[in-house]
Amino acid sequence: MTQQRLLGADFLRAAACMMVLLHHLAFRMDGRFIPEAVKPVMNFLVMGSFGVSVFFVLSGYLLARPFWLALDRGEPMPPLGIYALRRAARILPGFWLALVVSLVLSITVSGSDLDGEQIIRFVAGFFLVSDWHWLTLFPVDNNGPLWSIGFEVTSYVLLPFCLAALFAFGAKGWGARLAWVGVIGLVLALHWMVVQWAPIDEVERGWNHGLVGGAKAWMPRFNPIGFFAIFALGALAAGVQVKLATLRHWAFDAIGLLAVVAAGWVMVVHIGGLNEGFGFLGVPYGYPWMPLAIGVALVALPSSVLAGQLLDNRVSRFIAEISFGIYIWHFLVIGLMARLLPPSFKTNDEGGWTIWLWSSAGAIAISVAVATISFYVLERPMVRWARGLESRIGRRKPAPAAV
């Protein structure tokens, strides 16, 4: 059971979730009224945006692992129908509900206009193609984190497409892993071409022009190909972990913990700069060092003696379980509190620090409660329902430690 859980994965998923939540909370605090003693901590929390990179690496790692197992055994690719069904059941119900609720609240509570632009953005988000243009990158006005779902779905599509080449050529062993490094190189080349050849005009570009202006500032460095480069490093980590899965040694404890510390250090290095952390070729979030550090942790911790079990404690496992719900609902919770429950997040005076503390505690508690309800009432039942459909599309016995 310990090996099937892929030790360390729950901790990293929980950490990524809380990083993003704390990142958005930190931005609600007026920096002028932060006590000097905690300023370094708040500066670190602002870099919690790097949690998005952790999510992408982790998704690539978990989704690619069954493909590597089949490849090494000389078996056909896992059924893509089942792969698609599982991804849809896990992501779409919660995402669509959050998207619709966010739009309704944006119009009724926030007073946004339901104009043509808003409709286009919402429709693009609903059909998971919002990641291909700056106009649609943010599907709704009041729930910014939903931008990443389209990027992740594109990575879901590209992963089996790229792995199919390895199956077609019969690649196995370390040679297949080396070939995947070549795939990552090709993806980075495509990302570079997008950045060079798909420039964004400067008209109303920047966060001072709202979400659409912010999207123009992110793009073209924020593009689906670049994010797949992050995702693909997670897939490479899965390929390496499969080769080392039978090993168990204290050395993996040290390597895994050092990798987690290294990921934190990458965030520290970027403090004071843009919280998007543009790295190599403009790929966001400290690329490649942040995803490499997370990838090494995911390779090492399943083979650790103690570290993986300590990190994957009950709290980590619970937060990991409801992490998707926290991600898609927390920003809406924060915004509603600020608007409907004054003086929540009113931090621009001497009492701002105290207000921020209790407001943040409340936002975390509400987000966890909403995410828990979402998981047990909607997300898990939908996943179980989808599993019941698998036999109808030729369900095979799943590989160990499948997602």
TIDO-215949 format. One line per 8 residues: number of its first residue (from 1); their letters; for each residue x, y, z of N, C-alpha, C, O. Coordinates in pm, whole numbers. Each point is the difference from the previous one (the first is absolute). Example, Ala and Ser with C-alpha at 12.3 -4.5 7.8 and 13.67 -1.06 7.14 Angstrom:
1	as	1319 -569 780 -89 119 0 90 120 0 104 -2 66; -139 107 -138 82 119 6 -77 109 73 51 111 17
This chain:
1	mtqqrllg	83 -121 0 -83 121 0 86 125 0 -33 98 -66; 148 -100 142 87 115 7 54 35 -137 1 117 -39; 45 -220 -36 54 27 -131 -110 46 -96 24 87 -84; -142 -145 95 -107 39 -90 -40 146 20 -50 64 -92; 72 -13 213 -37 140 25 100 95 -63 -25 121 -7; 140 -173 -39 105 87 -54 33 108 101 -38 117 -14; 110 -157 117 30 88 111 55 134 -46 82 6 -92; -127 98 155 42 135 -32 -98 74 -90 -5 123 3
9	adflraaa	-71 -196 -82 -92 65 -94 -110 76 74 -35 112 -39; -21 -172 144 -105 69 75 53 127 66 -66 103 -1; 186 -111 58 59 118 64 20 112 -101 -32 115 28; 84 -148 -144 27 102 -100 -129 58 -56 -5 120 -28; -97 -201 12 -129 53 -46 -59 94 106 -50 108 -33; 56 -148 158 -52 86 107 81 128 9 -57 108 19; 189 -119 -31 86 119 7 -32 95 -114 -8 121 20; -9 -175 -142 -30 85 -116 -131 74 21 -11 119 -29
17	cmmvllhh	-87 -189 80 -132 59 25 9 115 99 -55 108 -22; 125 -132 132 10 103 104 89 115 -46 -22 115 40; 123 -144 -121 85 107 -54 -82 100 -80 15 121 17; -102 -171 -104 -82 89 -83 -98 78 87 -20 119 -20; -42 -187 115 -95 67 90 69 112 78 -51 111 8; 168 -142 51 72 100 79 55 112 -87 12 114 45; 22 -145 -168 43 102 -95 -110 105 -19 28 120 5; -150 -163 -26 -109 95 -20 -37 73 129 -43 116 -4
25	lafrmdgr	58 -182 118 -24 69 126 106 106 25 -32 110 47; 158 -142 -76 109 95 24 -19 129 -81 35 108 47; -90 -121 -166 -23 117 -83 -109 91 58 -12 116 -39; -67 -168 131 -106 80 61 51 87 115 -73 84 52; 200 -104 -13 56 76 111 78 119 -51 90 -14 -82; -126 133 131 72 122 -35 141 -7 61 15 -8 122; 86 11 -208 138 -17 46 47 104 98 95 -24 74; -158 142 -72 42 106 91 -25 -34 145 62 58 89
33	fipeavkp	-154 -151 -64 -40 -27 139 34 -143 43 -58 -53 95; 152 -8 -165 48 -132 40 108 18 106 94 75 -23; -103 -141 137 106 9 101 134 -42 -58 8 -95 -77; 97 166 115 133 -27 -57 42 -144 19 64 -57 -89; -98 -3 202 46 -135 30 -56 -105 -95 61 -105 -20; -177 134 -39 -63 -101 -87 8 35 -148 -52 -73 -84; 116 184 51 11 38 -141 68 -107 -85 -46 -26 -111; 156 -36 159 60 -107 -82 -96 -114 -28 1 -57 -110
41	vmnflvmg	-83 23 208 -98 -107 -20 -104 41 -104 -35 -79 -87; -14 201 97 -100 47 -96 58 8 -140 -68 -31 -98; 195 73 88 64 3 -131 10 -139 -61 -12 -17 -121; 34 -82 206 6 -138 -48 -139 -48 -42 -14 -67 -102; -88 103 179 -136 -44 -34 -45 58 -133 -76 -64 -73; 121 184 40 -36 59 -130 47 -89 -114 -64 -5 -106; 175 -66 126 52 -88 -105 -73 -134 -3 41 -92 -72; -148 80 148 -80 -123 -3 -62 -28 -135 -54 -108 -23
49	sfgvsvff	60 206 -68 -46 -24 -137 75 -117 -64 -51 -62 -94; 171 31 143 77 -112 -54 -70 -133 25 38 -101 -59; -139 101 145 -77 -122 21 -65 -49 -127 -26 -120 -14; -3 211 -81 -57 -41 -129 96 -96 -71 -43 -99 -58; 173 130 64 100 -88 -62 -1 -137 66 12 -102 -68; -26 99 201 -4 -128 72 -118 -83 -48 13 -120 -21; -129 184 4 -117 -72 -49 26 -62 -137 -36 -116 -24; 98 191 -66 24 -50 -135 100 -115 1 -19 -100 -70
57	vlsgylla	125 112 148 97 -110 9 -66 -124 58 19 -111 -51; -95 129 155 -66 -113 66 -100 -68 -94 -7 -122 -4; -69 200 -71 -96 -58 -94 73 -80 -108 -40 -112 -32; 146 170 -23 77 -73 -101 56 -129 54 1 -102 -70; 46 106 192 58 -118 67 -104 -110 18 25 -116 -35; -139 150 88 -102 -101 29 -65 -55 -127 -26 -120 -10; 2 207 -87 -69 -46 -121 92 -78 -92 -46 -88 -73; 175 117 74 92 -69 -90 41 -137 53 39 -87 -78
65	rpfwlald	-49 65 208 54 -123 58 -61 -128 -59 75 -92 -31; -206 83 15 -54 -123 -62 51 -22 -142 14 -114 -43; 15 222 -30 54 -14 -136 142 -56 4 35 -85 -82; 46 133 177 136 -53 11 -1 -148 39 79 -79 -52; -169 41 142 -9 -140 40 -36 -88 -119 59 -106 -20; -157 149 -59 -39 -77 -118 113 -4 -102 24 -104 -62; 45 214 44 110 6 -97 111 -97 38 50 -73 -86; -11 71 213 108 -88 44 -38 -147 -8 86 -86 -17
73	rgepmppl	-215 56 27 -46 -139 -6 -26 -45 -143 -32 -117 -24; 46 208 -71 -28 -35 -138 -148 -12 -30 -38 -66 -96; -45 128 177 -145 -5 -18 -45 118 -86 75 96 -18; -198 -102 -36 -54 115 -74 -21 118 94 2 -15 122; -23 132 -181 -33 117 80 -127 -24 81 -92 -66 -49; 85 117 170 -126 -8 74 -113 63 -81 23 96 -73; -144 -148 84 -113 50 -81 -23 149 18 -18 47 113; 19 27 -222 -16 144 9 -143 40 38 -21 107 57
81	giyalrra	-76 -194 -89 -136 30 41 -13 4 151 -65 89 55; 128 -184 11 -4 -2 147 79 116 57 -42 64 96; 156 -37 -156 83 114 42 -83 129 -6 0 78 95; -69 -55 -206 -80 120 -17 -118 3 97 -32 105 56; -32 -219 -38 -115 -7 90 41 35 143 -69 75 68; 181 -131 -23 45 26 137 35 147 19 -32 60 103; 99 -2 -201 36 142 10 -125 88 1 -11 93 80; -82 -123 -166 -122 79 -7 -80 -11 130 -48 101 52
89	arilpgfw	36 -222 1 -77 -19 122 65 70 119 -69 49 89; 201 -45 -89 70 61 114 -1 152 -5 -5 65 104; 9 -7 -224 18 143 -14 -129 76 -31 -29 102 62; -47 -152 -157 -107 81 -58 -116 33 94 -42 116 3; -12 -211 74 -115 37 83 30 116 95 -75 97 6; 185 -107 68 35 107 93 32 130 -71 -43 107 43; 120 -116 -151 38 120 -74 -121 69 -60 -16 121 14; -71 -197 -80 -118 61 -60 -91 64 104 -54 109 -24
97	lalvvslv	37 -173 138 -83 59 105 62 131 49 -70 100 15; 200 -101 11 67 121 47 -9 110 -104 -18 117 33; 31 -154 -160 -5 98 -108 -138 66 -8 -11 122 -10; -93 -203 15 -136 53 -9 -34 86 122 -53 110 -14; 85 -161 133 -28 76 122 76 133 -1 -54 103 39; 178 -107 -85 81 122 -5 -62 102 -94 -5 119 32; -43 -163 -147 -62 93 -95 -126 61 60 -21 121 -9; -62 -203 71 -125 51 59 31 103 108 -62 106 5
105	lsitvsgs	158 -137 83 34 93 107 68 126 -53 -15 108 55; 90 -124 -163 65 116 -61 -104 101 -49 20 121 11; -131 -172 -64 -105 87 -54 -90 54 111 -35 118 1; -3 -206 93 -98 38 101 60 73 119 -62 91 55; 182 -129 -14 62 59 119 102 107 -37 0 109 56; 86 -142 -152 107 93 -36 -43 105 -101 69 100 -18; -183 -121 -47 -51 99 -94 67 1 -135 -4 102 -69; 66 -213 30 63 -8 -133 -107 -3 -108 -110 -51 21
113	dldgeqii	144 107 -136 -92 -1 -113 11 -131 -77 110 -48 -28; -225 -10 -6 0 -121 -83 1 44 -146 -100 -9 -71; 216 57 28 12 47 -138 59 -109 -89 25 -112 45; -2 147 -171 52 -99 -93 134 -54 39 25 -120 -15; 63 206 67 133 -46 42 -10 -99 113 68 -102 -1; -152 130 100 -17 -91 112 -53 -135 -45 44 -104 49; -139 106 -143 -56 -126 -50 106 -81 -73 8 -122 17; 72 189 -99 106 -70 -73 99 -63 97 41 -115 -18
121	rfvagffl	-3 189 120 95 -54 98 -59 -120 73 68 -102 18; -194 113 23 -63 -110 71 -11 -124 -87 32 -110 45; -76 127 -169 -17 -115 -91 135 -67 -26 9 -122 -2; 96 203 -18 134 -57 -22 45 -79 122 60 -107 -13; -89 160 132 35 -72 121 -79 -129 15 54 -103 38; -183 110 -67 -86 -117 13 47 -113 -91 -4 -117 39; 47 152 -160 46 -103 -95 151 -22 6 58 -64 -88; 6 119 194 138 -34 33 102 45 -104 103 -64 -17
129	vsdwhwlt	-133 173 -52 94 53 -99 40 144 32 50 71 -86; -71 -29 209 29 138 38 149 31 1 39 117 1; 45 -221 -1 145 19 12 67 43 -130 121 23 -1; -196 -12 -108 62 25 -130 -2 146 -42 54 34 -105; -115 54 185 -3 141 -38 -10 87 125 -64 -38 98; 127 155 -104 0 87 117 -140 50 37 -26 25 117; -62 -10 -214 -134 49 31 -76 -96 90 -77 42 86; 99 -170 -106 -79 -102 70 77 -68 114 -55 -87 67
137	lfpvdnng	180 126 -44 82 -71 98 -68 -8 136 3 -104 65; -65 214 -22 -78 1 125 -147 -14 -36 -60 96 -49; -2 -213 72 -138 -22 -44 -103 87 70 -103 33 -58; 129 5 184 -93 84 75 79 106 76 122 -12 18; -191 117 25 67 113 64 41 -26 144 99 56 47; -172 -139 24 16 -8 145 61 -130 50 -3 -27 120; 58 -55 -210 61 -126 43 124 -28 -86 3 -91 -83; 98 173 104 120 -4 -81 67 -135 -15 42 -33 -111
145	plwsigfe	-30 -50 218 72 -127 -13 -57 -96 -104 68 -96 -39; -190 118 -6 -56 -89 -101 75 8 -132 -22 -83 -89; 111 182 74 77 12 -124 81 -125 -30 17 -37 -116; 32 -29 219 96 -110 -21 -66 -129 -48 69 -89 -50; -200 75 65 -66 -125 -35 13 -28 -150 28 -114 -38; -47 214 -46 17 -21 -143 141 -44 -35 18 -87 -84; 83 148 148 138 -39 -24 24 -146 38 69 -74 -71; -126 34 183 20 -137 44 -68 -99 -92 56 -106 -30
153	vtsyvllp	-175 138 -17 -71 -89 -91 78 -15 -131 5 -110 -56; 54 217 7 83 -11 -119 116 -96 24 35 -79 -88; 25 84 206 107 -94 34 -53 -143 6 70 -94 -40; -192 76 90 -61 -133 -1 -6 -57 -142 23 -119 -22; -55 204 -73 -13 -43 -139 137 -29 -62 17 -98 -71; 79 186 98 130 -14 -62 80 -119 54 81 -58 -72; -104 21 198 79 -107 61 -11 -132 -77 104 -50 -44; -222 -9 25 -6 -128 -73 40 15 -146 55 -93 -60
161	fclaalfa	-81 210 2 41 24 -138 152 -14 -14 48 -63 -93; 27 123 186 146 -8 -6 51 -138 40 95 -52 -60; -157 -8 161 43 -134 41 -28 -104 -107 70 -102 -7; -169 126 -76 -33 -95 -108 120 -23 -91 16 -109 -55; 67 212 38 119 -15 -84 95 -104 59 60 -78 -74; -46 76 207 87 -99 63 -54 -140 -18 76 -94 -24; -207 79 35 -61 -131 -23 14 -42 -146 25 -117 -29; -41 211 -61 8 -32 -143 138 -51 -39 13 -89 -84
169	fgakgwga	90 145 146 137 -41 -33 52 -110 91 116 -42 -12; -200 -6 104 40 -109 87 109 35 98 78 -86 40; -70 213 -1 103 43 94 -25 -60 137 -114 -12 45; 224 -28 22 -10 -57 133 117 45 84 96 59 -50; -105 -87 179 113 22 89 44 145 4 -78 92 -24; 206 -75 55 55 134 12 4 72 -135 -2 123 -5; 6 -199 -102 -4 62 -132 -129 76 -21 -1 106 -62; -110 -161 112 -128 69 -12 0 129 81 -58 101 -41
177	rlawvgvi	122 -106 157 8 121 83 84 107 -70 -33 119 4; 141 -162 -68 83 94 -74 -79 60 -117 12 119 -29; -92 -202 -36 -84 51 -109 -99 104 52 -30 97 -69; -20 -117 190 -94 97 57 69 133 29 -61 106 -11; 189 -111 48 76 124 14 1 75 -133 -10 122 -4; 24 -198 -106 -8 61 -132 -135 63 -26 -9 106 -63; -98 -171 110 -134 58 -13 -9 132 74 -56 97 -52; 112 -92 172 -2 125 77 76 109 -75 -43 115 -3
185	glvlalhw	157 -153 -57 75 98 -78 -81 54 -117 4 119 -29; -78 -207 -38 -85 43 -111 -111 92 49 -31 100 -65; -27 -133 177 -106 84 58 54 139 33 -67 100 -26; 186 -94 82 60 129 32 28 81 -126 -15 122 0; 56 -190 -106 22 69 -127 -131 59 -53 -2 112 -51; -106 -187 64 -131 51 -44 -44 117 86 -55 98 -50; 82 -109 180 -33 113 89 78 125 -42 -57 109 -5; 183 -124 -25 81 113 -43 -57 63 -126 -3 123 -13
193	mvvqwapi	-43 -205 -79 -57 52 -123 -129 77 28 -26 102 -63; -55 -151 158 -122 72 36 35 138 56 -60 100 -38; 158 -97 129 40 126 61 53 98 -105 -28 119 6; 105 -172 -102 60 87 -101 -99 45 -106 7 113 -47; -97 -199 10 -83 24 -118 -146 30 31 -80 19 -91; 45 -16 218 -138 35 36 0 114 100 -52 -14 111; 109 128 -149 9 113 94 -137 58 31 -94 -14 -79; 83 78 194 -124 62 43 16 151 -10 103 55 40
201	devergwn	-205 13 -94 9 145 -13 -3 66 138 -37 -64 98; 77 189 -92 13 71 127 -126 77 40 -1 68 102; -104 -78 -182 -122 74 30 -66 -57 126 -37 -117 4; 23 201 99 -62 -40 128 61 -129 52 -71 -89 47; 201 80 -55 71 -118 50 56 31 138 69 100 19; -98 -186 78 47 20 136 -112 -18 101 -118 14 -34; 155 -45 158 -99 -30 102 -82 122 41 -107 -14 58; 157 133 -88 -79 119 27 -120 13 -93 -85 88 18
209	hglvggak	77 -176 -119 -114 -3 -92 -93 -119 28 -77 -40 -88; 84 -16 207 -88 -110 35 53 -136 -41 115 -14 -42; -201 -87 53 41 -137 -28 42 -20 -145 100 -67 -26; -173 124 -67 37 -16 -140 134 66 -27 83 -55 -73; -60 172 130 129 65 -12 111 -83 64 111 -7 -53; -143 -55 166 97 -87 64 32 -122 -84 114 -45 -6; -216 -10 -58 21 -114 -89 92 38 -116 84 -80 -42; -100 201 -10 89 46 -106 143 14 50 96 -21 -75
217	awmprfnp	-81 58 203 134 10 57 64 -138 18 121 -15 -16; -202 -85 49 51 -137 17 39 -63 -134 105 -62 -13; -191 81 -85 25 -62 -129 97 87 -80 1 122 17; 81 -183 -108 -3 -141 -42 83 -95 85 2 -120 -28; 68 171 133 79 -92 82 -88 -102 71 40 -115 20; -160 157 18 -100 -97 47 -69 -56 -124 -81 69 -62; 112 -191 26 -67 -63 -113 -8 -150 28 78 -51 79; -171 -20 -142 -21 -142 31 124 -87 -26 21 -99 70
225	igffaifa	60 135 -169 119 -80 -31 102 13 112 59 -99 42; -37 221 6 94 20 110 -42 -73 126 84 -55 71; -214 56 -42 -45 -72 119 12 -151 -17 20 -72 97; -32 25 -221 24 -143 -21 146 -35 25 29 -114 37; 62 208 -57 140 -26 33 17 -27 149 83 -82 40; -161 152 43 0 -27 144 -60 -138 27 57 -81 73; -171 56 -131 -72 -126 13 88 -118 -43 1 -105 64; 73 124 -174 82 -107 -56 117 -37 92 45 -115 -1
233	lgalaagv	4 210 79 104 -34 97 -57 -92 109 70 -89 49; -195 111 -13 -65 -92 93 -14 -139 -60 18 -100 69; -50 94 -200 -9 -129 -68 135 -70 -2 7 -122 15; 101 199 -34 134 -59 3 31 -55 139 58 -108 13; -97 181 91 21 -48 137 -71 -133 22 52 -88 68; -171 73 -126 -73 -126 12 78 -113 -66 8 -110 55; 50 137 -173 77 -103 -68 120 -44 81 32 -119 3; 35 213 63 115 -35 83 -46 -75 125 62 -99 40
241	qvklatlr	-172 146 21 -47 -66 122 -41 -145 -25 23 -86 85; -82 59 -201 -38 -137 -34 123 -92 -3 -7 -115 42; 118 167 -91 122 -80 -6 61 -24 138 70 -98 21; -98 189 72 60 -10 134 -99 -47 105 33 -3 119; -153 -33 -160 -110 -23 95 27 -112 99 -53 3 111; 135 -100 -147 24 -113 91 108 30 104 21 -80 92; 46 192 -105 108 34 93 -55 65 125 -105 66 -3; 175 -84 113 -35 64 126 129 25 78 72 -94 31
249	hwafdaig	-43 220 0 125 30 71 -12 137 65 -75 87 -45; 151 -69 153 1 129 69 51 112 -88 -34 117 21; 115 -152 -121 51 104 -91 -116 73 -69 9 119 -28; -116 -193 0 -115 64 -65 -71 97 94 -60 97 -45; 67 -123 176 -55 96 97 74 133 -13 -62 106 -9; 195 -114 8 81 121 -8 -23 72 -132 -16 122 -2; 14 -197 -107 -19 62 -132 -137 66 -9 -12 113 -48; -91 -184 94 -135 54 -7 -17 126 81 -60 98 -47
257	llavvaag	113 -98 171 -13 118 85 81 117 -55 -45 115 4; 164 -143 -54 82 106 -60 -70 59 -122 10 120 -25; -80 -204 -51 -72 50 -117 -114 93 41 -23 102 -66; -48 -136 173 -107 87 50 58 133 46 -56 106 -28; 168 -112 99 66 123 44 47 82 -121 -12 123 -1; 64 -192 -100 46 70 -121 -115 73 -68 18 111 -50; -136 -174 47 -117 66 -59 -33 128 76 -31 103 -60; 38 -111 193 -23 119 80 105 108 -27 -32 118 -2
265	wvmvvhig	156 -160 -18 107 95 -26 -20 70 -134 30 119 -13; -80 -191 -86 -29 64 -129 -99 113 20 13 106 -61; -111 -127 146 -97 106 28 66 118 70 -28 115 -32; 116 -145 127 70 107 73 82 85 -96 1 123 10; 67 -187 -103 84 72 -96 -81 100 -81 51 105 -40; -177 -138 15 -84 86 -83 -73 108 79 -71 82 -60; 87 -78 192 -64 103 80 50 138 -45 120 21 -19; -213 70 4 34 134 -45 -19 20 -149 -5 113 -48
273	glnegfgf	-7 -224 -25 -25 8 -143 -147 -27 -29 -83 2 90; 54 -25 -215 -137 -32 -39 -41 -133 62 78 -96 -2; -200 89 56 -41 -126 62 -31 -107 -103 -25 -115 36; 26 151 -166 -10 -102 -105 132 -75 -16 2 -109 -55; 107 166 102 129 -68 2 46 -51 -135 41 -116 -11; -46 200 -92 36 -47 -133 144 -54 -1 93 66 45; -79 -187 -99 129 -66 -1 56 -18 -140 -11 90 -84; 70 -204 58 63 -30 -128 -99 16 -115 -108 -57 3
281	lgvpygyp	146 135 -104 -84 29 -116 -133 66 37 -94 3 -80; 88 51 200 -122 66 43 -107 -92 54 -112 44 27; 142 -172 -10 -98 -92 59 -19 39 147 98 21 70; -222 -10 -23 -25 53 135 46 -92 113 29 -118 -18; -24 180 136 19 -67 128 135 -72 11 6 -120 30; 100 196 -55 134 -50 27 42 -119 -83 74 -86 47; -121 81 -171 35 -113 -86 148 10 -39 47 110 -29; 28 -223 28 -45 -137 31 24 -42 144 -33 -113 37
289	wmplaigv	90 203 46 48 -44 131 -112 -39 94 13 -99 72; -122 174 -72 -112 -36 88 -58 -136 -38 -9 -87 86; -32 65 -211 -55 -132 -34 102 -113 14 -37 -113 31; 166 142 -55 102 -105 19 10 -40 147 11 -118 32; -16 217 57 6 -31 143 -120 -85 42 16 -98 74; -135 135 -119 -120 -77 33 9 -139 -63 -40 -99 62; 91 90 -184 14 -129 -66 95 -92 76 -28 -119 16; 139 173 31 95 -81 79 -67 -49 128 16 -116 39
297	alvalpss	-92 204 26 -71 -42 122 -97 -114 -30 -12 -93 79; -58 101 -192 -96 -104 -37 69 -131 -38 -59 -108 14; 181 117 -62 77 -122 -29 48 -65 129 -7 -122 16; 56 204 77 68 -53 117 -93 -42 113 21 -105 61; -123 185 -32 -81 -25 120 -72 -135 -1 -14 -59 107; -35 7 -222 -61 -134 6 96 -111 41 -43 -106 45; 172 130 -59 101 -100 39 65 33 133 96 -65 41; -148 167 27 57 38 130 -44 -98 108 -98 -73 -16
305	vlagqlld	172 73 124 -32 -89 112 -101 65 94 -94 -64 45; 114 192 -16 -83 67 99 -56 134 -48 -114 34 34; 191 41 -111 -39 136 -35 -135 7 -70 -84 84 33; 63 -173 -130 -127 2 -73 -119 -24 90 -104 63 -17; 119 -156 112 -111 -28 90 -27 117 94 -116 30 30; 221 38 15 -19 114 87 -67 116 -74 -87 67 55; 129 -45 -177 -58 109 -79 -145 -29 -37 -85 89 1; 58 -214 -34 -138 -38 -36 -80 -38 125 -53 -110 9
313	nrvsrfia	46 202 85 -75 -25 122 -150 20 -25 -41 30 -112; -38 -46 215 -145 8 -16 -46 137 -49 -91 10 -82; 154 93 133 -39 135 -42 32 20 -148 -83 52 -76; 203 -93 36 38 13 -141 -95 -77 -90 -41 49 -105; 8 -171 145 -87 -83 -83 -139 62 -13 -60 -4 -108; 9 60 218 -133 61 -6 0 122 -90 -88 16 -85; 187 72 104 5 121 -83 21 -37 -146 -59 62 -89; 142 -164 64 21 -44 -138 -130 -50 -62 -28 24 -117
321	eisfgiyi	-51 -93 198 -126 -56 -49 -96 108 -47 -69 -16 -100; 64 126 174 -95 107 -32 68 117 -72 -61 106 -16; 185 -124 -27 81 110 -53 -62 66 -123 9 122 -15; -71 -200 -72 -58 59 -120 -112 96 37 -12 108 -57; -69 -148 154 -107 88 46 54 128 62 -55 108 -23; 161 -119 103 59 119 58 49 93 -111 -19 121 6; 81 -180 -107 56 82 -108 -108 76 -77 17 118 -28; -126 -184 -5 -100 64 -86 -97 89 77 -74 76 -62
329	whflvigl	71 -84 195 -97 79 76 61 109 87 -69 96 34; 198 -106 3 53 89 103 0 147 -42 -28 88 82; 58 -59 -208 7 138 -44 -138 65 4 -13 118 34; -88 -195 -68 -138 50 7 -38 28 146 -65 100 30; 106 -189 59 -28 19 143 64 128 51 -64 79 70; 191 -58 -106 71 120 44 -70 126 -50 -21 96 75; -15 -96 -202 -67 116 -58 -135 29 63 -33 116 25; -44 -221 0 -133 19 61 12 51 143 -79 84 43
337	marllpps	178 -135 31 20 50 136 33 148 -1 -53 77 80; 143 -38 -170 40 141 -6 -118 90 -36 -7 114 46; -84 -164 -128 -112 82 -46 -119 -3 97 -66 102 21; 39 -219 37 -123 -17 77 18 1 151 -97 18 73; 220 -37 -26 23 -9 144 103 101 46 106 -38 50; -133 166 -64 95 101 48 13 -10 152 -98 -29 68; 219 53 -13 119 55 -68 98 -107 -49 121 23 3; -169 -136 -48 90 -104 -48 98 57 -103 -40 69 -95
345	fktndegg	166 -99 115 108 37 -92 14 152 -22 57 43 -100; -109 37 193 24 144 -4 130 26 77 -2 25 120; 112 -30 -189 132 -2 66 80 128 -18 120 0 27; -182 107 -71 74 121 -32 3 101 114 -4 121 -24; 11 -172 150 20 92 113 74 -76 109 43 -114 -20; -28 176 135 82 -57 107 -53 -135 50 79 -83 46; -208 62 -54 -54 -128 45 -6 -105 -109 -61 -105 18; 124 134 -131 -10 -88 -116 55 -139 22 -54 -97 -52
353	wtiwlwss	162 87 129 62 -131 20 -94 -94 75 -14 -117 -37; -49 167 142 -94 -83 76 -118 -41 -87 -44 -115 3; -8 212 -80 -112 -32 -90 41 -106 -101 -77 -91 -30; 198 105 -24 47 -98 -99 9 -140 62 -37 -99 -64; 85 91 186 15 -131 65 -134 -70 15 -15 -116 -38; -86 188 95 -128 -70 20 -75 -19 -132 -73 -98 -16; 90 190 -77 -64 -17 -130 58 -120 -72 -74 -79 -60; 206 63 65 66 -113 -67 -40 -131 65 -24 -99 -69
361	agaiaisv	18 98 201 -42 -122 70 -142 -39 -42 -29 -117 -23; -57 217 14 -137 -27 -43 -7 -50 -143 -75 -93 -30; 152 155 -58 0 -41 -141 51 -143 -15 -53 -77 -80; 156 43 156 53 -137 -7 -105 -99 49 -23 -103 -63; -40 134 176 -100 -91 56 -118 -18 -95 -46 -112 -21; -3 221 -37 -114 -10 -91 40 -76 -127 -77 -82 -49; 195 110 -2 46 -68 -121 12 -150 22 -39 -79 -85; 94 41 199 12 -143 32 -138 -63 13 -21 -112 -47
369	avatisfy	-72 182 111 -135 -54 16 -68 -18 -135 -60 -104 -26; 69 205 -60 -63 -8 -133 65 -111 -81 -69 -76 -69; 202 67 76 71 -104 -76 -35 -139 50 -10 -94 -80; -9 79 210 -38 -130 56 -137 -42 -51 -20 -114 -40; -74 208 42 -133 -30 -53 8 -34 -148 -62 -96 -46; 140 174 -28 15 -25 -144 55 -139 -26 -47 -70 -90; 145 30 168 62 -130 -23 -97 -114 29 -15 -91 -82; -50 95 197 -83 -113 41 -137 -2 -67 -59 -107 -17
377	vlerpmvr	8 223 -21 -133 5 -60 6 -7 -152 -91 -55 -62; 196 110 1 5 9 -146 118 -75 -61 -20 -88 -84; 141 121 125 119 -51 -69 17 -151 15 13 -71 -100; -13 21 222 19 -144 18 -114 -82 -58 26 -102 -64; -154 141 84 -107 -77 -65 14 -3 -152 -29 -104 -61; 72 213 -2 16 1 -145 113 -93 -44 -10 -67 -103; 117 64 180 111 -90 -33 -46 -145 12 32 -83 -86; -107 52 190 -49 -137 17 -99 -36 -110 -1 -114 -47
385	warglesr	-82 208 8 -94 -24 -109 75 -30 -130 -36 -90 -75; 142 167 51 79 -22 -121 68 -135 1 9 -66 -104; 39 25 219 64 -132 8 -99 -111 -36 38 -102 -57; -164 125 91 -100 -99 -36 -25 -10 -149 -52 -100 -49; 89 206 -24 -17 0 -146 117 -64 -73 -10 -30 -119; 119 11 187 122 -42 -69 -14 -136 -68 58 -22 -107; -134 -66 167 -15 -132 -61 -70 7 -135 14 -90 -83; -89 198 61 -72 13 -126 90 46 -114 -37 -14 -117
393	igrrkpap	154 67 151 91 43 -106 129 -81 5 109 49 -33; -123 -173 75 114 -91 -4 98 19 112 121 8 -22; -174 0 142 88 22 114 99 -114 16 -38 -117 -2; 166 154 17 103 -98 32 33 12 148 -36 98 66; 105 -197 -14 44 8 137 102 112 12 100 -3 -71; -122 103 159 91 114 6 135 -39 54 12 -92 82; 89 161 -128 135 -22 52 9 46 143 -75 89 41; 166 -145 38 14 44 139 33 148 6 73 53 -84
401	aav	-128 10 184 26 141 26 -48 91 -111 56 108 -21; -161 -153 -52 -57 90 -99 -63 118 72 -20 -3 121; -10 109 -198 -51 121 63 -134 -27 67 -59 91 59
